[in-house]
Amino acid sequence: MGFGRAGWYSYDWVDNLGRRSARTILPQWQNLSSGDAIPGAPRGLADFTAITIDEPHTFVMAFNGTGAVSRRIGFTLAYSLTERDSGTRLVSRMRTRLDLPGGRVMARRLLSPGDGVMVRRQLLNLAERTRLST
């Protein structure tokens, strides 16, 4: 995942500046380790860091912004795969913290719903790609 890599699998015109997210597995992006950078936007404006990688079950990344304002933003994305009798279940979790005046309200009323829309598209696109690869 990531900007300029395989993409974010959401609305590419928003998350990937119009570049299509990968439709196949790209071998060059399969060896990620804890501490590795994941580009979130051009020129390092919104990078993430891989925090937890337990292949193939868990992947967690955290926003790694720079500058005074970026240090006041906490943002994590987590993905967990669990095998079930009926197949595999993918659970996604996003958490946001804004240490700014009114930050709690902004996170709850603006960022969370907007991210919910983006994550929903991401999960639908991932499900489609999974069906295409089987």
Buried (B, 14 or more C-beta within 10 A) or exposed (E): BBBEBBBBBBBBEEBBEEEEBBBEEEEEEEEBEEEBBBBBBEEEEBBBBBBBBEEEEBBBBBBBBEEEEBEEBBBBBBBBBEEEEEEEEEEBEBEBBBEEEEBEEBBEEEBEEEBEEBBEBBBEBBEEBEEEEE
